[in-house]
Amino acid sequence: MPHSCDLGSLDRRDFLVLIAAGVVAAVSGCKKAPTGPVASADPLVPRIGGSASTTSTTVPPPLPPIPRAQPGRAVVVSHAPYDTQQIAFTIDDGYCDECVAGYVDFAERTGFNLTLSPNGAFHDIWDTYADRLQPLIRRGQVQIGNHTWSHPNLLMLSDSAIRREIERNEDWIQATFGVTGRPWFRPPYGKRNSHTDGVAAGLGYTKILMWNASLGDAVLETSDGLLGQAEKWIKAGAIVLGHANHPTVIHVFDELQAIIAERGLEPVTLDMMFGTTRAYG
């Protein structure tokens, strides 16, 4: 077996063996420190990294009070703001119970950092897993963003309807997970313009979340098709779009981790990548 830091000498089968043995965290620890924002010790200001062993034994800090909205100028975000080996997995929707359960299991098992943007219309599913997600949120391993309540095309709505969609989802996020989704807002279907951005920013959602990489799973995808998309798009500095809608993805988590490890990438939340925090909102 090659030295654990010699990533270039490991083939895919070696990586999958390492994953099965639970030592991917040790391999990822050999990568360079990120060059972006450095997390502080404040609650909900996440530290870079993490593993299943640390998240299962560390008592998470208490949640701070939910801050007021901070309206401002909308900034559209689709990739990391600096040259980095970080990548951000952003997972939307969540109308598949098996899929949401799979992502929660994956995060608990591996310590993988995720940003989730659920629709409150699927609250019957998400509410079931809130108690398991809350400790991960308090540790900064999982972040919650706003994706509207019912996933409409914002370009077809009035300003008041857009605000209702965002505010209803924000109210549910706060009640369910104990945090705000601000300042991160992902427009459903990626349908947006400067006007809809301004409406969201007026509610404190000043980071308009787009993407530059995708798992292609907004529709039902085969395992080979999904992994083909991952091979093509998962690169340094990427914001990766995924969905908790079809179960294909939960059966290829190990293969996705292998791709990430092969390329020396560091999965982070958006807060980690951009220096934002749930404590500020």
N, C-alpha and C positions, 0 to 999 in steps of 0.2 A: 504493500500500500504506500503510495507517495506521501510525502510530508503534507500535513493538513492544510498548509498555506499555499501549496503548489497547485493552484486551481487549474492552470493550463494543462497539467498532466493527467487530470481526471476526465474520463469519458462519462457519458450520460448514465451508464449503468452504475459506475462508481458513485456518482452523486446520489442516485436513488438508494443505493445501499447506505450511504451516509445519512440520508434523510430517515430511512427506516430505523437506523441505529440511534437517531435523535441527537446527532452531533452537528447539524447544519449551523446551529448558533455558534459553535466553536469555530467553524470555517469562516462564517461571516465576520467574526471578531478579528480576522486577519486583515480586513480591508482598511484603507485609509480612513481617518476621521473625516466626516463631512465638512465642507467649507462654508456651509450656509449658517443660518441662525443657530446659536447655541442655547439650549433650554436652561432655564433657571430652576431653583428648588421650590418655587411657588406651586401650590396646588393647581392642577390642570394645565400647567405649563410643562409639556412632555419632555422627557429625556430621549435622546436618540438611542435606538436599539431596544433590547429587551429579549427575553427568552421565556419559554414555558416554565423553566425552573424558578426564575425570579418572580414571574407574575403569580405563581401559585403559592408562594410563601411570603410575599411582602404584603403587609396591610396597607391598602391604598389610603391616601390622605382624604380628609373630609371634603365634601364639595363646598366651594365658596358660594355666597349668595349670587343669584343670577343677576348680571349687570343690566343696566338700562341699555336700550338701543343707542347706537352711535351712528346716526345718519351721516352720510358723506358722499363723496364722488365715487361712482361705480368704476371698478377696474376689472377688465376681463382677463381671466387667467386660464392658460391652456398648457403650461409647461413650467418647469422649475425656473426660479428667477435668477439662477446663477449656474455656473458650470459645476456639476455634481454627479456623483454616482447614485444619488438618491432616486427613488421612484415612489409615486403615491398611487396605491390602489384605491379607487373610489367606486363604491358599489351602490347602485340605485334600486329603487322600487321596493321589491320584496313581497310579491304576491304568491310565492311558493314557500309553504311551511318547511318542506324538506331542505330547501335552499338556505333559508335564514338559519335553520338549525345547523346546517353544515358549516356555514361561515362562523357561527358562534363556537362550534366545536373546534374548528380550525384555529381560531384566534386563541382559545383557551389552551389548546394542545401545543402550539408552536410559539406563541408570543408574537405572531406576525402583526404588524401595524396596519390598520385599516381605517378608511374614512367611509362611513355609511350615510347614505342620503335616502332614508325611507319616506314613503308616502303614508300619511296617517290614515288614508282610506283603507289601508291593510293593517290597521291597528290590532285586529283580532289575532294576527300572526305575531307581530312585533311585541305586543304586550306580554305574550307568553314567555319571551326571552329577556325581558327588561331586567329582571333580578340578576341574571347572569352577565348581562352587558354592563350594568352599572359599575361593578368593580374594575372592569377593563377601561371604562370611560374615566373613572377617577384616577387610574394610573397613567392616563394619556395614551394608552395603546390603541384605543378605539375612539374615533371622533365622530360626531353626528353633525350632518349638514342638512339644509332645508331643500326639498325637491317639490314643494307644493303638497297640498292635501290630496288632490285627486288626479294629478298628472295631466292637466289640460295644455293645449297649445296656447301660450300666453298671447301670441299675436292675434288671436281671435277673441280676446277678452277685453272688457273695459278696465280702466285703472282701478275702479273700486272692486271689481271681481278679482283682479290680480292680487290686490292687497288682502282680500278675504282668503284666498287660497294660501298665501304665504303666512298670514297671521294665524289661521286655524292650525296649520301644520306646526308653527312655532309654539302655540299653546300646548299642543299634544306632545311635542318634544320635551318641553319643560316639565310637564306633568308626568311623563313616562320615564325620562332618563335623567331628570334633575339638572339639565344644562340648557343653554341656548344653542341654537344652530348658527347664530350670527358669528362672523360676518359672511359665511359661505352659503351661496345659493346657486343651485344648478337648475337652469330652465329645462322643463320637460322637452324631450326630443332635441334639445339644443336649440330650440326655436326662441330667438331673442332679437332685439335691436336696441338702439341706444335709449329709446323711450321706455321699454320694459325694464332695461337695466336701471334706469333712473327711478322707477317706481320701487323696485326692490331696494335700491340704495337708500331711498327715503325711509325705509323701515329698518335700516341698520345692516342690510345685506349688501355690503359694498364690494365683496369679492364674488364676481360672477364666474362660476366654475364651468369651464369647458374642458377639453381634453385633446391630446395629440396621439393617443394610443387606445386601442380597443381590443377586447376579447371577442367581439363580434357576437355576443350572446344576448342582444336585445330580442332576438328571435331564437327559436330552438336550433341548436348547433350540435354537430357530432363532436366527439372527443378529438378526432383528428383535425376537424375544421377549427375548433377552438384553439388547439395547440399550434396550428399553423398561423393563426392570427397572433398568438403570443410570441412565437418565434420572429414574426415580422416586426412587431410593434414595441415589444418590451425593450426599451433602451434607456441609457442614462438620462436622467432629467425628465422622464415621461410622467404624465398624469394619465393613468390607465383607467378606462371606463369599463366597468363590468356591471352585471345585474344579478340580483337574487331572485330570478324568475323561472329558470329552467335548471334541472338538477345536473346537467352535464358537467358543469364546472366543479361541483363538489367531489367528483370522482377523479379529477386530474390535478388536485392541489399539489401532490408530490411532484408531478412533472413540471408544474409552474414554478415551484421552488427550485427545481433543478436548473431551469432556464435562468432564473434570477442568480443562483449561485455561480453558474458557469460564467456569467457576464460580470461578476463582482459587484452586483447592485445591492443597495440598501433600502428595503421597504420602509417607508415613513408615512405618517399622517400629513395632512396639509398643514396642520399647526406646526409640525416639526420642520417642514420644508419652507414655510413662509414666515415663521416666527409669530403666528397668531396664537390666541389662547382662549379657551372657554371661560377663563376667569375674567376676561375683558369683554369678549363678545364683539 
